[in-house]
Amino acid sequence: IDISREDAGEQHGEGEWLRGRIECTVKVTHKTGVEMEALSGASVAALTIYDMLKALSQEMVIEDVKLVQKTGGKSDIGVVC
């Protein structure tokens, strides 16, 4: 999430951006994937932050919502062996 700091506490250079990272971890004991639940959780968190900060800046961008790692099920994703 990029947040423009124009009038929020510390002064930064004009056009300077702050970035944030949201991680959502989901664990289950059943033999089913929960990738969609993790992606949905991270997306809702990003939208919530956007909603809370929209009065400060309308230039925020939510980008790169992606599955970083998954183990179990039919295939593993992003796991270094």
N, C-alpha and C positions, 0 to 999 in steps of 0.2 A: 504494500500500500504506500503510495507516495503522498505525503502531506506537506503542502506548502506552508512555511512558517512566516506569515506576514505580520501577525499581531497576536502571537501566542507565547508569551514569556520571553525566552532568550531570543536575541536578535541574530539572525543569520543573513547571509548575503541574499540579495534579491534574486528570486527564481531558484533558490536552493531548496532541495527536497529532502525530506526524511523518509526512510523506508522502514517497514515493519514486516515481520514474518509471523504467520499464523500456522500452527501445527495442530492437527486433530488426530488423536490416536484412538483406535477402536480395537478391542480384544473380545473374542467370543470363544466359547468352548465347543460350540456346535460346528459341524462340518459344512459351513456355508460362508460365503464371502460377505464382507461388510464394507467393500470399497465405496459403494454409493453413499453409505451412511457417513463415512469419514469425509468424503468430498462435500457432501451436503453440510456437515457440521462446520467445516472450514469456510465454506461459502457464506453460510448464515452469520458466522462470526465476523467475516469481512464486511458484509452488508450492515451489520449492527454498528461496527466502528464507523463506517461511512456515514450512517444516519446520525450518529452522535456528533460527528465533526463537520457535517456539511455546512453549518453556520459559519465556520472559520474559513472554509475554502470550497469552491465548487470545482476545483481542478484535480481532485483526487482521482486516482485510477486504481482499480482492482485488476490485477493481472496474474498470469501464471498459476491458476488453480490446477494442481496436478497431483496424481498419485505418485508418491516418492518410493514407498516400499510396501510390499505385501508378501506374506509367507503363508504357505498352506494352500489348500484347494488344488485346482488343476495346474496352476503355475505360480512361480515366485516372480516378483517384480522388484527390481532395484536392490537385490540382495547380493552382496559380494561374498563369495564362498572362499 
